[in-house]
Amino acid sequence: MKKLLGLFLFFLALYLTLYLAPETTPNLAFHYNLGRDIGYYGILTLGAGILIISGGIDLSIGSVVGLAATLFPMLLLAYGESHPLNPVWAIGLILLLGAAIGWTHGILITKLKLQPFVVTLCGLFIYRGLARWISGEQVQGLGNQFSSLKDLLYTQPLGPLPKFLVIFLTLVVLLGMFLHGTVYGRYLYAIGGNERAARYAGISVDRYKILAYIICSTLAAFAGILFIMQHNSALPSNTGSFYELYAIAAAVLGGCSLRGGEGTIVGMVLGTAIIWLLDRLTLMLGIRSELLPTVVGAFLLAGAILEAVLQRWQGGSHQD
């Protein structure tokens, strides 16, 4: 609870800094765009965070986004612009692809005992290469078609809220209920905290680890669909690049321990919000947007050093 309170106060301090700064005048458009970005990247953070809680890691999130964003327009227009595929089928196939990727990761890690870092790092290269090969390195887009689908998922706000934020908040409620309100969510915490003890307690460790990977990759595939809704096209070579780093960073910033067994849905929301407030702050200070990963990395490193110092100090105090 103290960590969540500290995150909220830091989020509030960042927001007030932006709000009161003379260089910026946050208006409705500012808040709308900020909510849109928090909603979009928050979807990825939820998947990464749940996986981290279970003791896993996924470095292929961005490449799954790129593959899904590349394949989605190709599926919709597979029979030509005059005979588009039903969007429901296309969305279902992309989500099924994401689930299959997560299932494959989980099987390789649980049954063959491969390291998650190795499996998902290889996936990062494989899925990016597949996207480039299938598309022939060509930009894939929807053109002027499927306006009703774009309105449903992106264009038309729900009151003052952007659709991405509404989708994100819906997932927050659903996954929050799953993670904090069901025995299956407690299983994920137990597995991440001590996998051997979880096995001795009779928990089907492999099954729930696979489930965590499926959730992560399915949400990444869904984010690929939303990318197309926002940008209308995808470049296979770089769509989704570094998205896994933002997702993992937001989850860790929100209180998820890379050792597993720790983290909350509320913390993931705050972590995502803080990162994209930092993005706006860097722009206000005149720092180029390309340096946002540098700013986020430096901030996380400083936080980790501070936490290590505090833990060492508290340990020394207890010994005294």
C-alpha positions as CSV (number, residue, x, y, z in Angstrom):
1,M,0.0,0.0,0.0
2,K,2.9,2.4,0.8
3,K,4.4,1.8,-2.6
4,L,1.1,2.5,-4.4
5,L,0.7,5.7,-2.4
6,G,4.2,6.8,-3.3
7,L,3.5,6.0,-7.0
8,F,0.3,8.0,-6.9
9,L,2.0,11.0,-5.2
10,F,4.7,10.9,-7.8
11,F,2.2,10.7,-10.6
12,L,0.4,13.7,-9.1
13,A,3.6,15.6,-8.8
14,L,4.4,15.0,-12.5
15,Y,0.9,16.0,-13.5
16,L,1.0,19.2,-11.5
17,T,4.4,20.1,-12.9
18,L,3.0,19.8,-16.4
19,Y,-0.2,21.6,-15.5
20,L,1.5,24.6,-13.7
21,A,4.4,25.0,-16.1
22,P,4.2,28.2,-18.1
23,E,5.5,26.3,-21.2
24,T,2.4,24.1,-21.4
25,T,-1.4,24.7,-21.2
26,P,-2.9,21.2,-20.8
27,N,-6.3,21.4,-22.5
28,L,-8.9,18.8,-23.6
29,A,-6.7,17.7,-26.5
30,F,-3.7,17.2,-24.2
31,H,-5.7,15.0,-21.8
32,Y,-7.4,13.1,-24.6
33,N,-4.1,12.2,-26.3
34,L,-2.5,11.4,-22.9
35,G,-5.5,9.1,-22.1
36,R,-5.2,7.5,-25.5
37,D,-1.5,6.7,-25.0
38,I,-2.0,5.4,-21.5
39,G,-4.8,3.2,-22.7
40,Y,-2.8,1.7,-25.6
41,Y,0.4,1.0,-23.8
42,G,-1.4,0.0,-20.7
43,I,-2.9,-2.9,-22.5
44,L,0.7,-4.2,-23.1
45,T,1.7,-3.4,-19.6
46,L,-1.2,-5.6,-18.2
47,G,0.1,-8.6,-20.2
48,A,3.7,-8.1,-19.2
49,G,2.8,-7.4,-15.6
50,I,0.8,-10.6,-15.1
51,L,3.5,-12.6,-16.7
52,I,6.2,-11.0,-14.5
53,I,4.1,-11.7,-11.4
54,S,4.1,-15.4,-12.4
55,G,7.9,-15.3,-12.6
56,G,8.1,-15.0,-16.4
57,I,9.4,-12.5,-18.9
58,D,8.5,-11.8,-22.6
59,L,10.9,-9.9,-24.9
60,S,8.9,-10.6,-28.0
61,I,5.9,-8.3,-27.2
62,G,6.8,-5.6,-29.7
63,S,7.4,-8.2,-32.5
64,V,4.1,-9.8,-31.8
65,V,2.5,-6.3,-32.1
66,G,4.3,-5.9,-35.4
67,L,3.3,-9.3,-36.8
68,A,-0.4,-8.8,-35.8
69,A,-0.5,-5.3,-37.2
70,T,1.0,-6.6,-40.5
71,L,-1.3,-9.6,-40.8
72,F,-4.5,-7.9,-39.8
73,P,-4.9,-5.7,-43.0
74,M,-3.7,-8.6,-45.1
75,L,-6.4,-10.9,-43.7
76,L,-9.2,-8.3,-44.1
77,L,-8.2,-7.7,-47.8
78,A,-7.1,-11.3,-48.6
79,Y,-10.0,-11.6,-51.2
80,G,-9.6,-8.1,-52.6
81,E,-11.0,-4.8,-51.6
82,S,-14.3,-5.6,-53.1
83,H,-14.7,-8.8,-51.0
84,P,-13.2,-8.0,-47.6
85,L,-13.2,-10.6,-44.9
86,N,-15.6,-10.2,-42.0
87,P,-13.7,-8.1,-39.4
88,V,-14.9,-10.4,-36.6
89,W,-13.2,-13.4,-38.3
90,A,-10.0,-11.4,-38.9
91,I,-9.9,-10.2,-35.2
92,G,-10.6,-13.7,-34.0
93,L,-7.7,-15.1,-36.1
94,I,-5.2,-12.5,-34.9
95,L,-6.2,-13.1,-31.3
96,L,-5.9,-16.9,-31.9
97,L,-2.4,-16.3,-33.4
98,G,-1.4,-14.4,-30.3
99,A,-2.7,-17.1,-28.0
100,A,-0.8,-19.7,-30.1
101,I,2.4,-17.7,-29.7
102,G,2.0,-17.5,-26.0
103,W,1.1,-21.2,-25.8
104,T,4.3,-22.1,-27.7
105,H,6.4,-19.9,-25.4
106,G,4.8,-21.6,-22.4
107,I,5.4,-25.1,-23.7
108,L,9.0,-24.5,-24.5
109,I,9.6,-23.0,-21.1
110,T,7.7,-25.4,-19.0
111,K,8.1,-28.7,-20.8
112,L,11.6,-28.3,-22.4
113,K,12.8,-26.2,-19.5
114,L,14.2,-23.5,-21.7
115,Q,15.0,-20.1,-20.3
116,P,12.2,-17.5,-20.8
117,F,14.8,-14.9,-21.8
118,V,16.2,-17.2,-24.6
119,V,12.8,-18.3,-25.9
120,T,11.2,-14.8,-26.1
121,L,14.4,-13.2,-27.4
122,C,14.4,-15.7,-30.2
123,G,10.7,-15.0,-30.7
124,L,11.5,-11.3,-31.0
125,F,13.7,-12.0,-34.1
126,I,11.4,-14.7,-35.5
127,Y,8.1,-12.8,-35.5
128,R,9.7,-9.6,-36.9
129,G,11.3,-11.7,-39.7
130,L,8.0,-13.4,-40.4
131,A,6.2,-10.0,-40.7
132,R,8.8,-8.8,-43.1
133,W,8.8,-12.0,-45.2
134,I,5.0,-12.4,-45.4
135,S,4.5,-8.8,-46.4
136,G,7.4,-8.6,-48.8
137,E,8.7,-5.6,-46.8
138,Q,5.7,-3.6,-48.0
139,V,3.6,-1.3,-45.9
140,Q,0.2,-2.9,-45.1
141,G,-2.8,-0.7,-44.5
142,L,-6.6,-0.5,-44.8
143,G,-6.9,2.6,-47.1
144,N,-10.3,4.3,-46.8
145,Q,-12.1,1.1,-45.9
146,F,-13.5,-0.2,-42.6
147,S,-14.5,3.2,-41.3
148,S,-17.2,1.6,-39.0
149,L,-14.6,-0.7,-37.5
150,K,-12.3,2.3,-36.9
151,D,-15.2,4.2,-35.3
152,L,-15.9,1.2,-33.0
153,L,-12.4,0.7,-31.8
154,Y,-10.7,4.1,-32.1
155,T,-12.2,7.1,-33.8
156,Q,-15.4,7.7,-31.9
157,P,-14.7,8.6,-28.2
158,L,-17.0,7.3,-25.5
159,G,-18.1,10.7,-24.0
160,P,-14.9,12.6,-23.2
161,L,-12.8,9.3,-23.0
162,P,-10.8,7.9,-25.9
163,K,-11.7,4.4,-26.9
164,F,-8.3,3.0,-26.1
165,L,-8.6,4.2,-22.5
166,V,-12.1,2.7,-22.2
167,I,-10.8,-0.6,-23.5
168,F,-7.9,-0.5,-21.2
169,L,-10.0,0.3,-18.1
170,T,-12.4,-2.6,-19.1
171,L,-9.4,-4.9,-19.1
172,V,-8.1,-3.4,-15.8
173,V,-11.4,-4.4,-14.2
174,L,-11.6,-7.9,-15.8
175,L,-7.9,-8.8,-15.1
176,G,-8.0,-7.2,-11.7
177,M,-10.9,-9.4,-10.8
178,F,-9.0,-12.4,-12.1
179,L,-5.7,-11.6,-10.5
180,H,-6.9,-10.3,-7.1
181,G,-10.3,-11.9,-6.8
182,T,-9.8,-15.5,-7.9
183,V,-7.8,-18.5,-6.7
184,Y,-6.2,-18.7,-10.1
185,G,-4.7,-15.3,-9.7
186,R,-3.3,-16.3,-6.3
187,Y,-1.8,-19.3,-8.0
188,L,0.2,-17.0,-10.2
189,Y,1.5,-15.1,-7.2
190,A,2.4,-18.3,-5.5
191,I,4.2,-19.6,-8.6
192,G,6.2,-16.4,-9.0
193,G,7.0,-16.2,-5.3
194,N,8.3,-19.8,-4.9
195,E,7.7,-22.2,-7.8
196,R,8.9,-25.2,-5.9
197,A,6.7,-24.5,-2.9
198,A,3.8,-24.0,-5.3
199,R,4.4,-27.5,-6.8
200,Y,4.5,-29.1,-3.4
201,A,1.2,-27.3,-2.6
202,G,-0.4,-29.1,-5.5
203,I,-0.7,-26.2,-7.9
204,S,-0.4,-27.1,-11.6
205,V,2.5,-24.8,-12.1
206,D,3.1,-25.6,-15.8
207,R,-0.6,-24.9,-16.7
208,Y,-0.7,-21.5,-15.1
209,K,2.6,-20.4,-16.4
210,I,1.4,-21.3,-19.9
211,L,-1.8,-19.3,-19.2
212,A,0.3,-16.2,-18.2
213,Y,2.2,-16.4,-21.5
214,I,-1.0,-16.8,-23.4
215,I,-2.5,-13.7,-21.8
216,C,0.6,-11.7,-22.5
217,S,0.9,-12.6,-26.2
218,T,-2.9,-12.3,-26.8
219,L,-2.9,-8.8,-25.4
220,A,0.1,-8.0,-27.6
221,A,-1.8,-9.3,-30.7
222,F,-4.8,-7.2,-29.7
223,A,-2.5,-4.1,-29.4
224,G,-1.4,-4.8,-33.0
225,I,-5.0,-4.6,-34.2
226,L,-5.5,-1.3,-32.3
227,F,-2.3,0.0,-33.9
228,I,-3.9,-0.4,-37.3
229,M,-7.0,1.3,-36.1
230,Q,-5.0,4.4,-35.0
231,H,-2.4,4.6,-37.7
232,N,-4.2,2.9,-40.6
233,S,-1.0,1.2,-41.8
234,A,2.0,-0.8,-40.4
235,L,5.6,-1.0,-41.5
236,P,6.7,-4.6,-40.8
237,S,10.3,-3.6,-40.1
238,N,9.7,-1.4,-37.2
239,T,6.0,-1.4,-36.0
240,G,6.0,-2.3,-32.3
241,S,9.8,-1.8,-31.9
242,F,10.8,-1.3,-28.2
243,Y,7.1,-1.8,-27.1
244,E,8.2,-4.7,-24.8
245,L,10.6,-2.4,-23.0
246,Y,7.9,0.2,-22.3
247,A,5.6,-2.6,-21.1
248,I,8.1,-4.2,-18.8
249,A,9.4,-0.8,-17.5
250,A,5.8,0.3,-16.7
251,A,5.1,-2.9,-14.9
252,V,8.3,-2.8,-12.9
253,L,7.8,0.9,-12.1
254,G,4.3,0.0,-10.9
255,G,5.6,-2.5,-8.4
256,C,6.0,-5.8,-10.2
257,S,9.2,-7.5,-9.1
258,L,11.3,-9.2,-11.8
259,R,11.8,-12.0,-9.3
260,G,8.1,-12.7,-9.5
261,G,5.3,-12.9,-6.9
262,E,4.8,-9.1,-6.5
263,G,2.7,-6.6,-8.2
264,T,-0.9,-5.2,-8.6
265,I,-3.1,-4.1,-11.4
266,V,-3.4,-0.6,-9.9
267,G,0.4,-0.4,-9.8
268,M,0.5,-1.3,-13.5
269,V,-1.9,1.5,-14.3
270,L,0.1,4.1,-12.3
271,G,3.4,2.8,-13.9
272,T,2.0,3.3,-17.4
273,A,0.6,6.7,-16.5
274,I,3.9,7.9,-15.1
275,I,5.9,6.8,-18.1
276,W,3.7,8.8,-20.5
277,L,3.7,11.8,-18.2
278,L,7.5,11.6,-18.4
279,D,7.1,11.6,-22.2
280,R,5.1,14.8,-22.0
281,L,7.6,16.3,-19.6
282,T,10.6,15.5,-21.8
283,L,8.8,17.3,-24.7
284,M,8.1,20.3,-22.4
285,L,11.8,20.5,-21.5
286,G,12.8,20.4,-25.2
287,I,14.2,16.9,-25.0
288,R,13.8,15.0,-28.3
289,S,11.2,12.3,-28.2
290,E,13.8,9.7,-29.4
291,L,15.5,10.1,-26.0
292,L,12.4,9.0,-24.0
293,P,13.8,5.4,-23.6
294,T,17.0,7.0,-22.2
295,V,15.0,9.1,-19.8
296,V,12.9,6.1,-18.7
297,G,15.9,3.9,-18.3
298,A,17.8,6.5,-16.3
299,F,14.7,7.0,-14.0
300,L,14.3,3.2,-13.5
301,L,18.0,2.8,-12.7
302,A,17.9,5.6,-10.2
303,G,14.9,4.1,-8.6
304,A,16.5,0.7,-8.4
305,I,19.7,2.2,-6.8
306,L,17.6,4.1,-4.3
307,E,15.6,1.0,-3.4
308,A,18.8,-1.1,-2.9
309,V,20.3,1.6,-0.7
310,L,17.2,1.8,1.4
311,Q,17.1,-2.0,1.8
312,R,20.7,-2.1,2.8
313,W,20.2,0.8,5.3
314,Q,17.2,-0.9,6.8
315,G,19.1,-4.2,7.0
316,G,21.9,-2.5,8.8
317,S,19.5,-0.8,11.2
318,H,17.9,-4.1,12.1
319,Q,21.3,-5.7,12.8
320,D,22.2,-2.8,15.1
